[in-house]
Amino acid sequence: MKAVDIEKIHEAGLISDDQLAAIIAHFKLNRETNRFLIILGVIGAILVSAGIILLVST
């Protein structure tokens, strides 16, 4: 679950401000995406593209 999901629950009125803060702090949720996974995905996409180009060019 992401911090955005908890905020949606809060906006729906199901949890209070204190509960929102406590849940985010307890699970150490952050609003940023995991940069490592993004970088890994980009590198993977580049390698797949390079492989397809090499396959087509031969």
PDB file of N, CA, C and O in Angstrom:
ATOM      1  N   MET A   1       0.853  -1.172   0.000  1.00  0.00           N
ATOM      2  CA  MET A   1       0.000   0.000   0.000  1.00  0.00           C
ATOM      3  C   MET A   1       0.899   1.236   0.000  1.00  0.00           C
ATOM      4  O   MET A   1       1.946   1.262   0.647  1.00  0.00           O
ATOM      5  N   LYS A   2       0.479   2.228  -0.719  1.00  0.00           N
ATOM      6  CA  LYS A   2       1.258   3.454  -0.838  1.00  0.00           C
ATOM      7  C   LYS A   2       0.623   4.554   0.004  1.00  0.00           C
ATOM      8  O   LYS A   2      -0.523   4.444   0.439  1.00  0.00           O
ATOM      9  N   ALA A   3       1.387   5.607   0.220  1.00  0.00           N
ATOM     10  CA  ALA A   3       0.892   6.746   0.994  1.00  0.00           C
ATOM     11  C   ALA A   3      -0.324   7.367   0.320  1.00  0.00           C
ATOM     12  O   ALA A   3      -1.219   7.878   0.993  1.00  0.00           O
ATOM     13  N   VAL A   4      -0.356   7.324  -1.001  1.00  0.00           N
ATOM     14  CA  VAL A   4      -1.487   7.890  -1.741  1.00  0.00           C
ATOM     15  C   VAL A   4      -2.770   7.132  -1.412  1.00  0.00           C
ATOM     16  O   VAL A   4      -3.838   7.731  -1.289  1.00  0.00           O
ATOM     17  N   ASP A   5      -2.658   5.807  -1.271  1.00  0.00           N
ATOM     18  CA  ASP A   5      -3.829   4.997  -0.933  1.00  0.00           C
ATOM     19  C   ASP A   5      -4.361   5.361   0.450  1.00  0.00           C
ATOM     20  O   ASP A   5      -5.571   5.461   0.651  1.00  0.00           O
ATOM     21  N   ILE A   6      -3.450   5.559   1.400  1.00  0.00           N
ATOM     22  CA  ILE A   6      -3.859   5.936   2.756  1.00  0.00           C
ATOM     23  C   ILE A   6      -4.525   7.309   2.734  1.00  0.00           C
ATOM     24  O   ILE A   6      -5.502   7.541   3.447  1.00  0.00           O
ATOM     25  N   GLU A   7      -3.998   8.215   1.919  1.00  0.00           N
ATOM     26  CA  GLU A   7      -4.589   9.554   1.825  1.00  0.00           C
ATOM     27  C   GLU A   7      -5.996   9.502   1.237  1.00  0.00           C
ATOM     28  O   GLU A   7      -6.862  10.280   1.635  1.00  0.00           O
ATOM     29  N   LYS A   8      -6.230   8.593   0.294  1.00  0.00           N
ATOM     30  CA  LYS A   8      -7.578   8.431  -0.265  1.00  0.00           C
ATOM     31  C   LYS A   8      -8.546   7.922   0.800  1.00  0.00           C
ATOM     32  O   LYS A   8      -9.697   8.355   0.855  1.00  0.00           O
ATOM     33  N   ILE A   9      -8.080   7.004   1.641  1.00  0.00           N
ATOM     34  CA  ILE A   9      -8.915   6.507   2.739  1.00  0.00           C
ATOM     35  C   ILE A   9      -9.233   7.647   3.698  1.00  0.00           C
ATOM     36  O   ILE A   9     -10.353   7.749   4.199  1.00  0.00           O
ATOM     37  N   HIS A  10      -8.249   8.500   3.953  1.00  0.00           N
ATOM     38  CA  HIS A  10      -8.447   9.653   4.828  1.00  0.00           C
ATOM     39  C   HIS A  10      -9.457  10.625   4.229  1.00  0.00           C
ATOM     40  O   HIS A  10     -10.327  11.138   4.933  1.00  0.00           O
ATOM     41  N   GLU A  11      -9.338  10.875   2.924  1.00  0.00           N
ATOM     42  CA  GLU A  11     -10.266  11.788   2.254  1.00  0.00           C
ATOM     43  C   GLU A  11     -11.696  11.258   2.272  1.00  0.00           C
ATOM     44  O   GLU A  11     -12.652  12.033   2.256  1.00  0.00           O
ATOM     45  N   ALA A  12     -11.836   9.933   2.307  1.00  0.00           N
ATOM     46  CA  ALA A  12     -13.166   9.327   2.369  1.00  0.00           C
ATOM     47  C   ALA A  12     -13.762   9.427   3.767  1.00  0.00           C
ATOM     48  O   ALA A  12     -14.933   9.109   3.973  1.00  0.00           O
ATOM     49  N   GLY A  13     -12.954   9.869   4.725  1.00  0.00           N
ATOM     50  CA  GLY A  13     -13.444  10.057   6.087  1.00  0.00           C
ATOM     51  C   GLY A  13     -13.398   8.805   6.943  1.00  0.00           C
ATOM     52  O   GLY A  13     -14.034   8.749   7.995  1.00  0.00           O
ATOM     53  N   LEU A  14     -12.650   7.799   6.503  1.00  0.00           N
ATOM     54  CA  LEU A  14     -12.597   6.544   7.243  1.00  0.00           C
ATOM     55  C   LEU A  14     -11.559   6.553   8.362  1.00  0.00           C
ATOM     56  O   LEU A  14     -11.666   5.780   9.315  1.00  0.00           O
ATOM     57  N   ILE A  15     -10.554   7.424   8.252  1.00  0.00           N
ATOM     58  CA  ILE A  15      -9.550   7.542   9.308  1.00  0.00           C
ATOM     59  C   ILE A  15      -9.305   9.020   9.601  1.00  0.00           C
ATOM     60  O   ILE A  15      -9.548   9.887   8.761  1.00  0.00           O
ATOM     61  N   SER A  16      -8.816   9.286  10.817  1.00  0.00           N
ATOM     62  CA  SER A  16      -8.568  10.668  11.240  1.00  0.00           C
ATOM     63  C   SER A  16      -7.178  11.125  10.800  1.00  0.00           C
ATOM     64  O   SER A  16      -6.395  10.343  10.260  1.00  0.00           O
ATOM     65  N   ASP A  17      -6.888  12.399  11.039  1.00  0.00           N
ATOM     66  CA  ASP A  17      -5.566  12.951  10.713  1.00  0.00           C
ATOM     67  C   ASP A  17      -4.468  12.238  11.492  1.00  0.00           C
ATOM     68  O   ASP A  17      -3.407  11.932  10.948  1.00  0.00           O
ATOM     69  N   ASP A  18      -4.732  11.977  12.776  1.00  0.00           N
ATOM     70  CA  ASP A  18      -3.743  11.296  13.613  1.00  0.00           C
ATOM     71  C   ASP A  18      -3.483   9.878  13.115  1.00  0.00           C
ATOM     72  O   ASP A  18      -2.339   9.422  13.088  1.00  0.00           O
ATOM     73  N   GLN A  19      -4.547   9.185  12.721  1.00  0.00           N
ATOM     74  CA  GLN A  19      -4.391   7.827  12.211  1.00  0.00           C
ATOM     75  C   GLN A  19      -3.616   7.823  10.896  1.00  0.00           C
ATOM     76  O   GLN A  19      -2.789   6.944  10.656  1.00  0.00           O
ATOM     77  N   LEU A  20      -3.889   8.807  10.052  1.00  0.00           N
ATOM     78  CA  LEU A  20      -3.166   8.936   8.785  1.00  0.00           C
ATOM     79  C   LEU A  20      -1.669   9.070   9.042  1.00  0.00           C
ATOM     80  O   LEU A  20      -0.865   8.352   8.446  1.00  0.00           O
ATOM     81  N   ALA A  21      -1.302   9.979   9.918  1.00  0.00           N
ATOM     82  CA  ALA A  21       0.116  10.206  10.231  1.00  0.00           C
ATOM     83  C   ALA A  21       0.743   8.972  10.868  1.00  0.00           C
ATOM     84  O   ALA A  21       1.887   8.631  10.567  1.00  0.00           O
ATOM     85  N   ALA A  22      -0.002   8.301  11.748  1.00  0.00           N
ATOM     86  CA  ALA A  22       0.529   7.123  12.429  1.00  0.00           C
ATOM     87  C   ALA A  22       0.774   5.976  11.448  1.00  0.00           C
ATOM     88  O   ALA A  22       1.791   5.289  11.539  1.00  0.00           O
ATOM     89  N   ILE A  23      -0.142   5.770  10.524  1.00  0.00           N
ATOM     90  CA  ILE A  23       0.016   4.689   9.546  1.00  0.00           C
ATOM     91  C   ILE A  23       1.203   4.966   8.634  1.00  0.00           C
ATOM     92  O   ILE A  23       2.010   4.073   8.376  1.00  0.00           O
ATOM     93  N   ILE A  24       1.312   6.192   8.149  1.00  0.00           N
ATOM     94  CA  ILE A  24       2.423   6.540   7.260  1.00  0.00           C
ATOM     95  C   ILE A  24       3.760   6.407   7.991  1.00  0.00           C
ATOM     96  O   ILE A  24       4.735   5.929   7.411  1.00  0.00           O
ATOM     97  N   ALA A  25       3.812   6.823   9.251  1.00  0.00           N
ATOM     98  CA  ALA A  25       5.053   6.719  10.026  1.00  0.00           C
ATOM     99  C   ALA A  25       5.385   5.263  10.343  1.00  0.00           C
ATOM    100  O   ALA A  25       6.544   4.858  10.257  1.00  0.00           O
ATOM    101  N   HIS A  26       4.375   4.478  10.707  1.00  0.00           N
ATOM    102  CA  HIS A  26       4.615   3.086  11.109  1.00  0.00           C
ATOM    103  C   HIS A  26       5.156   2.248   9.950  1.00  0.00           C
ATOM    104  O   HIS A  26       6.106   1.483  10.120  1.00  0.00           O
ATOM    105  N   PHE A  27       4.556   2.395   8.790  1.00  0.00           N
ATOM    106  CA  PHE A  27       4.976   1.598   7.644  1.00  0.00           C
ATOM    107  C   PHE A  27       6.046   2.285   6.807  1.00  0.00           C
ATOM    108  O   PHE A  27       6.461   1.766   5.770  1.00  0.00           O
ATOM    109  N   LYS A  28       6.491   3.453   7.259  1.00  0.00           N
ATOM    110  CA  LYS A  28       7.542   4.217   6.585  1.00  0.00           C
ATOM    111  C   LYS A  28       7.215   4.413   5.106  1.00  0.00           C
ATOM    112  O   LYS A  28       8.053   4.207   4.228  1.00  0.00           O
ATOM    113  N   LEU A  29       5.985   4.811   4.864  1.00  0.00           N
ATOM    114  CA  LEU A  29       5.538   5.055   3.498  1.00  0.00           C
ATOM    115  C   LEU A  29       6.036   6.413   3.042  1.00  0.00           C
ATOM    116  O   LEU A  29       6.046   7.377   3.809  1.00  0.00           O
ATOM    117  N   ASN A  30       6.440   6.476   1.811  1.00  0.00           N
ATOM    118  CA  ASN A  30       6.833   7.764   1.254  1.00  0.00           C
ATOM    119  C   ASN A  30       6.048   8.006  -0.023  1.00  0.00           C
ATOM    120  O   ASN A  30       5.479   7.082  -0.604  1.00  0.00           O
ATOM    121  N   ARG A  31       6.027   9.220  -0.437  1.00  0.00           N
ATOM    122  CA  ARG A  31       5.242   9.583  -1.612  1.00  0.00           C
ATOM    123  C   ARG A  31       6.052   9.450  -2.894  1.00  0.00           C
ATOM    124  O   ARG A  31       5.498   9.529  -3.990  1.00  0.00           O
ATOM    125  N   GLU A  32       7.336   9.251  -2.765  1.00  0.00           N
ATOM    126  CA  GLU A  32       8.188   9.129  -3.936  1.00  0.00           C
ATOM    127  C   GLU A  32       8.213   7.681  -4.418  1.00  0.00           C
ATOM    128  O   GLU A  32       8.069   6.745  -3.632  1.00  0.00           O
ATOM    129  N   THR A  33       8.397   7.520  -5.716  1.00  0.00           N
ATOM    130  CA  THR A  33       8.533   6.180  -6.261  1.00  0.00           C
ATOM    131  C   THR A  33       9.954   5.689  -6.021  1.00  0.00           C
ATOM    132  O   THR A  33      10.858   6.480  -5.755  1.00  0.00           O
ATOM    133  N   ASN A  34      10.136   4.418  -6.113  1.00  0.00           N
ATOM    134  CA  ASN A  34      11.449   3.841  -5.900  1.00  0.00           C
ATOM    135  C   ASN A  34      12.315   4.105  -7.135  1.00  0.00           C
ATOM    136  O   ASN A  34      12.077   3.530  -8.197  1.00  0.00           O
ATOM    137  N   ARG A  35      13.291   4.954  -6.996  1.00  0.00           N
ATOM    138  CA  ARG A  35      14.131   5.361  -8.132  1.00  0.00           C
ATOM    139  C   ARG A  35      14.939   4.202  -8.686  1.00  0.00           C
ATOM    140  O   ARG A  35      15.191   4.136  -9.889  1.00  0.00           O
ATOM    141  N   PHE A  36      15.345   3.289  -7.817  1.00  0.00           N
ATOM    142  CA  PHE A  36      16.119   2.141  -8.275  1.00  0.00           C
ATOM    143  C   PHE A  36      15.319   1.322  -9.278  1.00  0.00           C
ATOM    144  O   PHE A  36      15.854   0.905 -10.305  1.00  0.00           O
ATOM    145  N   LEU A  37      14.051   1.091  -8.993  1.00  0.00           N
ATOM    146  CA  LEU A  37      13.219   0.311  -9.905  1.00  0.00           C
ATOM    147  C   LEU A  37      12.996   1.037 -11.223  1.00  0.00           C
ATOM    148  O   LEU A  37      12.939   0.405 -12.277  1.00  0.00           O
ATOM    149  N   ILE A  38      12.872   2.343 -11.173  1.00  0.00           N
ATOM    150  CA  ILE A  38      12.708   3.117 -12.405  1.00  0.00           C
ATOM    151  C   ILE A  38      13.970   3.020 -13.257  1.00  0.00           C
ATOM    152  O   ILE A  38      13.893   2.793 -14.464  1.00  0.00           O
ATOM    153  N   ILE A  39      15.124   3.193 -12.630  1.00  0.00           N
ATOM    154  CA  ILE A  39      16.396   3.107 -13.358  1.00  0.00           C
ATOM    155  C   ILE A  39      16.583   1.712 -13.938  1.00  0.00           C
ATOM    156  O   ILE A  39      17.003   1.563 -15.086  1.00  0.00           O
ATOM    157  N   LEU A  40      16.273   0.696 -13.150  1.00  0.00           N
ATOM    158  CA  LEU A  40      16.395  -0.680 -13.614  1.00  0.00           C
ATOM    159  C   LEU A  40      15.464  -0.940 -14.800  1.00  0.00           C
ATOM    160  O   LEU A  40      15.849  -1.622 -15.750  1.00  0.00           O
ATOM    161  N   GLY A  41      14.264  -0.410 -14.752  1.00  0.00           N
ATOM    162  CA  GLY A  41      13.320  -0.559 -15.856  1.00  0.00           C
ATOM    163  C   GLY A  41      13.795   0.121 -17.125  1.00  0.00           C
ATOM    164  O   GLY A  41      13.649  -0.423 -18.220  1.00  0.00           O
ATOM    165  N   VAL A  42      14.363   1.311 -16.979  1.00  0.00           N
ATOM    166  CA  VAL A  42      14.878   2.041 -18.145  1.00  0.00           C
ATOM    167  C   VAL A  42      16.049   1.287 -18.764  1.00  0.00           C
ATOM    168  O   VAL A  42      16.122   1.153 -19.986  1.00  0.00           O
ATOM    169  N   ILE A  43      16.958   0.798 -17.941  1.00  0.00           N
ATOM    170  CA  ILE A  43      18.098   0.034 -18.459  1.00  0.00           C
ATOM    171  C   ILE A  43      17.607  -1.229 -19.160  1.00  0.00           C
ATOM    172  O   ILE A  43      18.111  -1.586 -20.225  1.00  0.00           O
ATOM    173  N   GLY A  44      16.638  -1.897 -18.572  1.00  0.00           N
ATOM    174  CA  GLY A  44      16.071  -3.089 -19.196  1.00  0.00           C
ATOM    175  C   GLY A  44      15.439  -2.783 -20.542  1.00  0.00           C
ATOM    176  O   GLY A  44      15.614  -3.537 -21.499  1.00  0.00           O
ATOM    177  N   ALA A  45      14.705  -1.680 -20.621  1.00  0.00           N
ATOM    178  CA  ALA A  45      14.069  -1.292 -21.881  1.00  0.00           C
ATOM    179  C   ALA A  45      15.115  -0.976 -22.946  1.00  0.00           C
ATOM    180  O   ALA A  45      14.945  -1.321 -24.116  1.00  0.00           O
ATOM    181  N   ILE A  46      16.188  -0.324 -22.539  1.00  0.00           N
ATOM    182  CA  ILE A  46      17.269  -0.004 -23.486  1.00  0.00           C
ATOM    183  C   ILE A  46      17.923  -1.286 -23.995  1.00  0.00           C
ATOM    184  O   ILE A  46      18.191  -1.413 -25.189  1.00  0.00           O
ATOM    185  N   LEU A  47      18.178  -2.232 -23.099  1.00  0.00           N
ATOM    186  CA  LEU A  47      18.808  -3.487 -23.510  1.00  0.00           C
ATOM    187  C   LEU A  47      17.907  -4.301 -24.434  1.00  0.00           C
ATOM    188  O   LEU A  47      18.383  -4.883 -25.409  1.00  0.00           O
ATOM    189  N   VAL A  48      16.626  -4.345 -24.138  1.00  0.00           N
ATOM    190  CA  VAL A  48      15.688  -5.065 -25.006  1.00  0.00           C
ATOM    191  C   VAL A  48      15.628  -4.399 -26.376  1.00  0.00           C
ATOM    192  O   VAL A  48      15.639  -5.080 -27.401  1.00  0.00           O
ATOM    193  N   SER A  49      15.566  -3.077 -26.392  1.00  0.00           N
ATOM    194  CA  SER A  49      15.542  -2.348 -27.669  1.00  0.00           C
ATOM    195  C   SER A  49      16.811  -2.607 -28.472  1.00  0.00           C
ATOM    196  O   SER A  49      16.747  -2.822 -29.683  1.00  0.00           O
ATOM    197  N   ALA A  50      17.952  -2.588 -27.810  1.00  0.00           N
ATOM    198  CA  ALA A  50      19.219  -2.848 -28.493  1.00  0.00           C
ATOM    199  C   ALA A  50      19.246  -4.272 -29.043  1.00  0.00           C
ATOM    200  O   ALA A  50      19.743  -4.500 -30.146  1.00  0.00           O
ATOM    201  N   GLY A  51      18.724  -5.214 -28.294  1.00  0.00           N
ATOM    202  CA  GLY A  51      18.664  -6.599 -28.765  1.00  0.00           C
ATOM    203  C   GLY A  51      17.785  -6.753 -29.988  1.00  0.00           C
ATOM    204  O   GLY A  51      18.140  -7.474 -30.921  1.00  0.00           O
ATOM    205  N   ILE A  52      16.648  -6.088 -29.996  1.00  0.00           N
ATOM    206  CA  ILE A  52      15.748  -6.150 -31.153  1.00  0.00           C
ATOM    207  C   ILE A  52      16.405  -5.515 -32.371  1.00  0.00           C
ATOM    208  O   ILE A  52      16.308  -6.041 -33.480  1.00  0.00           O
ATOM    209  N   ILE A  53      17.071  -4.387 -32.166  1.00  0.00           N
ATOM    210  CA  ILE A  53      17.766  -3.720 -33.279  1.00  0.00           C
ATOM    211  C   ILE A  53      18.857  -4.628 -33.840  1.00  0.00           C
ATOM    212  O   ILE A  53      19.002  -4.738 -35.058  1.00  0.00           O
ATOM    213  N   LEU A  54      19.621  -5.275 -32.972  1.00  0.00           N
ATOM    214  CA  LEU A  54      20.669  -6.186 -33.438  1.00  0.00           C
ATOM    215  C   LEU A  54      20.075  -7.378 -34.175  1.00  0.00           C
ATOM    216  O   LEU A  54      20.637  -7.838 -35.170  1.00  0.00           O
ATOM    217  N   LEU A  55      18.960  -7.873 -33.700  1.00  0.00           N
ATOM    218  CA  LEU A  55      18.306  -9.017 -34.329  1.00  0.00           C
ATOM    219  C   LEU A  55      17.787  -8.655 -35.715  1.00  0.00           C
ATOM    220  O   LEU A  55      17.921  -9.442 -36.653  1.00  0.00           O
ATOM    221  N   VAL A  56      17.205  -7.491 -35.849  1.00  0.00           N
ATOM    222  CA  VAL A  56      16.650  -7.052 -37.130  1.00  0.00           C
ATOM    223  C   VAL A  56      17.762  -6.697 -38.113  1.00  0.00           C
ATOM    224  O   VAL A  56      17.612  -6.919 -39.314  1.00  0.00           O
ATOM    225  N   SER A  57      18.855  -6.160 -37.633  1.00  0.00           N
ATOM    226  CA  SER A  57      19.919  -5.690 -38.529  1.00  0.00           C
ATOM    227  C   SER A  57      20.766  -6.823 -39.104  1.00  0.00           C
ATOM    228  O   SER A  57      21.532  -6.597 -40.041  1.00  0.00           O
ATOM    229  N   THR A  58      20.645  -8.025 -38.568  1.00  0.00           N
ATOM    230  CA  THR A  58      21.481  -9.122 -39.089  1.00  0.00           C
ATOM    231  C   THR A  58      20.815  -9.887 -40.190  1.00  0.00           C
ATOM    232  O   THR A  58      21.395 -10.834 -40.723  1.00  0.00           O
TER     233      THR A  58
END
